[in-house]
């Protein structure tokens, strides 16, 4: 599936919050210097020992009803950056502003202290439930910004952030909103950590995407947000934007609940749709910011598809070596990193990769690399068999 | 947030409803549900889906690991898809979109995974409980059962997920991205929710908690079908106004004078503590001075109960009413002059949103 439309979807601003850095300058510094900051100490008690990628910055303080959601606070930090970069101080009542937000943790009542109390006593405190009911990500972001327009919280697991961008772009194509805030946010959570550990896809070492010795993912937290706007809105405010969502494709494997299709059937379709919408061929894509979780299955399937579509010389990387796997935030962050790559004209080394893998026909970038080109792509694969690709275009 | 006419200054063509599937406390097959919606219903604190409805031998292999949440969704989706079989013949599966929305998601399985963590430790909880605790689990099963290979969206919202999903389906169908969209909502009554509900909703709320799944197969507006569904139209002139819960809505907000009561009247009682304030009807919905005089109003909450996806069940009631040619559910307003009756060919769901003083609506046209 692709999102077709005649109205261009401009990217007016981006915001990034991750263990790689808070904001664009800090993130670029980490990328430039190949710095990653996995933490051995978890923010909660658990018997599992593995590195995670945590955000250590002060987060914005929100009104009381929202403030217990770390995911929302991470997201609002990225939203603030993205709006500032877009040159938007506020919205007037006539501006229709959509919010499409991807998440995993904020969509579930994964609160162990609450549930422990629930099992023990008749009347456990309900604060956790009240917090949860106020933390629907798209609704809360929209309420905090006091905007009206379509809202959607997307819970497509690890492709949620990319899918949110696709949904928001479809709203602008359809003329349903003038501006859309899109991307995702997620916090580190003990339940998710235990879940991925139980599935046997977590590594006890810093992750090594696409490497022969890759042993699984490391969880991270953060938020990645893009501010999209219609051509008419950009012209009304005299804004000249440099980047566009040129294409989006998404397709389901219809194969397995947790594993990707071994040949990457859905990912192949998603990338093909995105290229078709952008009306370009694979050779015009300067690089791909791959999903690259460092799990055996994901990287094998993804590597096969990248080789099949883009050829053996494909330039790609995984930024999860810097951020960890931020789940619902990953698609938003990686779309933003893709824009940064096009803007800066260089890509960081694919952190964690050292040894080519026998089962992956292509290898990611080993070192910082200069690139040039008009188009780049970010891909996401997810639980449930979702696969999504967003194509970014740079204008001179 | 408001969906519907006021914000959507660029309305989209409506979606054609090609198939309906439902697993509800009133049954699974549509004639049975319609029949029960035309009969009085006894008040009950909980309205559950019968386990018998979830033991479908035609999908037992594909659902052998599935729990109640997934089964309700998958069976309703299967029914909606099967009913639309002719209208979907020849459509490539890559061009069929899937949207599943749920407020609370598979929270029963989620708490089971927490049981595993608390009883066995973080390292030893069951992976299948984790993989079945994520929101996307229902969509994954449905895609696998029906081999749907187009876009798949799982979304969550405590109030307006179904309206959002309809809007997205209209976007996909109008742009040509999808030729068909299988869209639905699923909500499960979990034990934690039931036990905490009385404290979350104090004051003996006048409604029952419900569960179930409603799925629709949608096509572009020219695809024919049973009715048309629209999240972008205004609804000032409808045959049947479908309200969440009569007591949420002061009748004066909609009707110039008390309507002729239907049998089994509900409504009119004061809202309990913690309930939403009276809604401010959006510009797309008649407010003071703009009335529904001469039209009907019904509620389906006494039959399906309240869920985070109320609009899906309201829409089901509306579609069945349009098929029946008369308002089903608990009638709360009827024309003061019974004859000549206004044409009964459209309906609108209307919801008040907790804490947001806003309204949502979906319109259904036969």
Contacts between the chains, C-beta under 8 A, distances in Angstrom:
chain1	res1	chain2	res2	distance
A	1	B	94	7.4
A	1	B	95	7.2
A	1	B	97	6.3
A	1	B	150	4.9
A	1	B	151	3.9
A	1	B	172	7.2
A	1	B	177	5.0
A	1	B	178	6.0
A	2	B	177	5.8
A	3	B	175	6.5
A	3	B	177	5.9
A	4	B	175	4.6
A	4	B	176	5.7
A	4	B	177	5.8
A	5	B	175	5.8
A	46	B	122	4.7
A	47	B	121	5.5
A	47	B	122	4.9
A	47	B	123	5.6
A	48	B	122	5.1
A	48	B	123	5.7
A	96	B	7	5.9
A	96	B	9	7.5
A	104	B	134	6.9
A	104	B	135	7.9
A	107	B	105	6.5
A	107	B	135	5.6
A	107	B	156	4.8
A	108	B	105	6.5
A	108	B	107	7.3
A	108	B	110	5.7
A	108	B	133	7.1
A	108	B	134	7.7
A	108	B	135	7.4
A	109	B	104	7.7
A	109	B	107	6.1
A	109	B	110	6.8
A	109	B	111	8.0
A	109	B	192	7.9
A	110	B	110	6.7
A	110	B	114	7.2
A	112	B	114	6.2
A	112	B	117	6.7
A	112	B	118	7.2
A	115	B	111	6.3
A	115	B	114	4.7
A	115	B	118	7.3
A	115	B	192	7.6
A	116	B	118	6.2
A	118	B	192	6.2
A	118	B	195	7.6
A	118	B	196	7.8
A	119	B	115	7.9
A	119	B	118	7.0
A	123	B	199	6.8
A	124	B	196	7.8
A	126	B	196	6.1
A	126	B	199	6.0
A	126	B	200	6.3
A	129	B	196	6.2
A	129	B	200	6.5
A	133	B	158	6.0
A	136	B	156	6.7
A	136	B	157	5.8
A	136	B	158	5.9
A	138	B	157	7.6
A	139	B	1	7.0
A	139	B	157	6.6
A	139	B	158	7.8
A	139	B	159	8.0
A	142	B	1	6.3
A	143	B	356	7.7
A	148	B	1	6.5
A	148	B	2	6.7
A	148	B	7	5.7
A	149	B	1	7.6
A	149	B	7	6.1
A	150	B	1	7.7
A	150	B	3	7.0
A	150	B	7	7.8
A	150	B	164	6.8
A	150	B	167	6.0
A	151	B	1	5.3
A	151	B	157	7.7
A	151	B	160	7.7
A	151	B	164	6.8
A	152	B	155	5.5
A	152	B	157	7.6
A	152	B	164	4.9
A	152	B	168	6.9
A	153	B	155	6.1
A	153	B	156	5.2
A	153	B	157	6.1
A	154	B	153	6.3
A	154	B	154	7.2
A	154	B	155	5.6
A	155	B	105	7.3
A	155	B	134	7.4
A	155	B	135	3.7
A	155	B	136	6.2
A	155	B	154	4.8
A	155	B	155	6.4
A	155	B	156	5.0
A	156	B	136	5.7
A	156	B	152	7.2
A	156	B	153	6.4
A	156	B	154	5.5
A	157	B	134	5.8
A	157	B	135	7.9
A	157	B	136	5.2
A	163	B	153	6.4
A	167	B	153	7.3
A	167	B	168	6.4
A	170	B	168	7.3
A	170	B	171	4.6
A	170	B	172	7.2
A	170	B	175	6.7
A	170	B	177	7.5
A	171	B	171	6.8
A	173	B	171	7.6
A	173	B	175	6.3
A	174	B	10	6.9
A	174	B	12	6.2
A	174	B	170	8.0
A	174	B	171	4.9
A	174	B	174	6.5
A	174	B	175	6.8
A	175	B	9	7.9
A	175	B	10	3.5
A	176	B	8	6.0
A	176	B	10	6.4
A	176	B	12	7.7
A	176	B	167	7.4
A	176	B	171	7.2
A	176	B	232	7.9
A	190	B	117	7.7
A	190	B	122	6.9
A	191	B	110	8.0
A	191	B	113	6.9
A	191	B	114	6.7
A	191	B	117	6.9
A	193	B	122	7.2
A	194	B	113	7.9
A	194	B	117	5.4
A	194	B	122	4.2
A	194	B	123	7.3
A	194	B	125	5.5
A	194	B	130	7.4
A	195	B	113	6.8
A	195	B	125	7.5
A	195	B	127	7.4
A	195	B	130	3.5
A	195	B	131	7.7
A	195	B	133	7.4
A	196	B	130	7.9
A	197	B	122	6.9
A	197	B	123	6.0
A	198	B	123	7.4
A	198	B	124	7.4
A	198	B	125	5.2
A	198	B	126	6.7
A	198	B	127	4.2
A	198	B	130	5.5
A	199	B	127	4.6
A	199	B	130	6.6
A	199	B	131	6.9
A	200	B	127	7.4
A	250	B	151	4.4
A	250	B	152	7.4
A	251	B	94	6.6
A	251	B	149	5.8
A	251	B	150	6.5
A	251	B	151	6.8
A	252	B	98	6.9
A	252	B	139	7.9
A	252	B	143	4.6
A	252	B	148	6.0
A	252	B	149	5.4
A	252	B	150	6.6
A	252	B	151	7.2
A	252	B	152	4.2
A	253	B	143	7.7
A	253	B	149	7.4
A	254	B	93	7.7
A	254	B	143	4.4
A	254	B	144	5.3
A	254	B	146	7.8
A	254	B	147	5.1
A	254	B	148	5.8
A	254	B	149	5.2
A	255	B	144	7.0
A	256	B	140	8.0
A	256	B	144	7.6
A	257	B	131	5.4
A	257	B	132	7.7
A	257	B	137	6.7
A	257	B	140	4.9
A	257	B	141	7.4
A	257	B	144	7.9
A	258	B	131	5.0
A	265	B	149	7.6
A	266	B	149	6.7
A	269	B	94	6.2
A	269	B	149	6.9
A	382	B	136	7.2
A	383	B	131	7.0
A	383	B	134	5.9
A	383	B	136	5.9
A	383	B	140	7.3
A	384	B	134	7.5
A	384	B	136	3.7
A	384	B	137	7.0
A	384	B	139	5.8
A	384	B	140	3.7
A	384	B	143	7.6
A	384	B	152	6.9
A	384	B	154	7.2
A	385	B	140	5.8
A	385	B	143	6.3
A	385	B	144	7.6
A	385	B	152	7.4
A	386	B	136	7.1
A	386	B	152	5.5
